[in-house]
Amino acid sequence: MDEQPELLSFVKALASADRLRIIGVLVRGKASQADIAEQLHLPVRDVFNHLSFLVHVGLIIESNGTYDLDEKAIESYARGQFEGKRPTFVSKESKPDDARKVLRNFLNADGTLKQLPPQGNKLLIVLNFIVDAFAFDADYNEKEVNTILRRFHIDTAALRRYLVDNGLMARESDGTRYWRVKK
């Protein structure tokens, strides 16, 4: 089964306050539908519907009219979410080996800058990577530019200046409008 629908069902199961209360009862031990309804002061029919959904999702198991948490399933969901999988930067286009090496050295796995490279080819490679966040046919005000650049580095003023000075972006002299330059 696809991992995302399973996770979505898991989240939906926990999105109901009544289902969370039912899970709270089952944390203390096995219980029947009638016991759960009595403890939570809920209609038996509502408890039945919630229990059916929790069984369907796989969070609880039913055996001879009693319900219990499926701790292995819960642990599996948790492990799947926290096993160290993190999104990493994957280049959209193939770059020469030197450019990939520079980007690997100056970018974190999530695409943020570790540090700004000194002037030169390395800086230009990093700036070309950053300018890809801007569309060619759009105008940006300074606040929008800063918002986009902050995704890469906290020093947005330096990045703006480098992008303009290196001819990758242009701006009005008063800084009210920025745009990406076509080369």
N, C-alpha and C positions, 0 to 999 in steps of 0.2 A: 504494500500500500504506500502511496506517496506520503512523504513525511509532513508536508504542509497541511493537508486536510486533517491528518491525525492531530496535529498541534492545534489547529483551529477548533476541532471538536473538543479537545481538552480545555481550551480557553473558554469556549461556550459553556462547558459543563461547570466551570468555576465562576461564571458570570452571574449566576443566580444566587441570591442571598439564601433562599430556601435550600438549594442544593448544597451550599457551603455548610448550612446548619446540619443537614443530613450527614454530610461527611464528618462533621464534628461529633455527632452521635456515634458514628461507626469507628471513629478513632479510639473511642473508649472500649469498643468490643463489638461482637456480632449482635445484630438486632433484627427483629421481624418488622414487617411493614406496619403492623398495628402498634408495636412498641415505639417505633419512630414517630408515628402520627400522634401518639399519646404524649410522648416527651416534648414534642415541638408544638403541640396544640394546632396541628394542621389537619385539613380534611384528608381522609384516607385516599381518596381519588388523586389528590395533588401529590401525595407522597408516592403513590404508585407510578404516576407519570414521571416524577423526578428520578425515582429508582430505575425505571425502565431506561431513561436516557443515560444515567450513570453506568448501567450495565452495558448498554450499547457502545458507549465510548470506551469502556474497558477499565474504568476507575474502581468499580466494585464488582464482586462476584456474588451470585445468588446460588444457594444450595439448600434444598429442602425448606424453602420458605424463609430462610434467614439470609441476611446480607452482611457482607464483610468487605473491607477495603482490599483492593488488590495492590499490595505494597510494591510488588515487583514492577507492575505497570507504571505506578507513580514514579518510582525510582528510575525507570527507563525513560520516561518523559523528561525528568529533571536531568539525567545524564546526557540525553540527546541535546538539550539546550545549553548545557554548561561544560561540554567536553573540550572546550578550547577552540571551537571553530569560530573564526573571526573573518569578517569580510576583508579582503585584501585588494590592493590596487592591481588591475590588469589593464595594460595599455590597449587602447582601442585599435591602434594601428601598429604595424610592425615598424620598429625604429632600428637604425643601425646599432650594432653592438656597443659602440662607444657611447651613444646616447642612452641606451638602456643601463649601461654601467654607471653613468653619471646620475641618472634618475634613482637607481638603486642606492647609491651612496648618499644622496641628499634628501630622499623622501622616506617617510615612514611607510609601513605597510598599508595604512589607510589613505595615503596620498598627500598627507600634510608634510610640510617642509621640516626637516631636522634643523637645518640652518640655511641661510642664504649663502650661495657660493660667492667667492670673490669675483670681481669683474673678469670677463673673458668668455671663452667658449662654453664653459660649464654653466655660467649664469645664463647665457643665451639658450642653452638646452632646457634649463629649468623654466625659464620664462616662456618658451614655446609650449611647454607642457601646461603651464598655468593659463596662457591666453586661450587655450582650447575651451575653457569654461565660458567664454564669451561668444555670442553669435555675431556673424558678420553683418547681418542686416538689422541690428538693434542699436538704439541709443541708450546710454545709461547715465544716470546722474551719479554724483560722487558717492552718495550713500549706498546706492545699488552696487557700485564697483567695490566699495569697502566690504559689503556683505559677502560678495562672491570671493574676494581675496582673503577674507578672514577664514575661509574654509581651508586655506593653504598655510597661512602664517599670520601671526598677530600684528606684525609691522606692515599694515596696509599702505601707509604713506610711501614707504620705500618701494614696495612692489609696484604701486601706481607709477611712481617716478621711473623705475627701471623699465616698465612696459612702454611708457611714452618715450623715454630717451632712446630705447632700442628700436623704435619704429614699429612696434607690434600693436600699439594702440595710439589713438590721437585724442586730443581734447580741445575744447574751447579755451581761450586764454584765461577766462575767469573760472574755469573748472566746473561749469554747469552741465557740460555734456561730454561724454566719453564714447568712443566707438572703436571697434576693432578694424585694423587696417588690413586690406587685402594686399597680398604680395604677389 
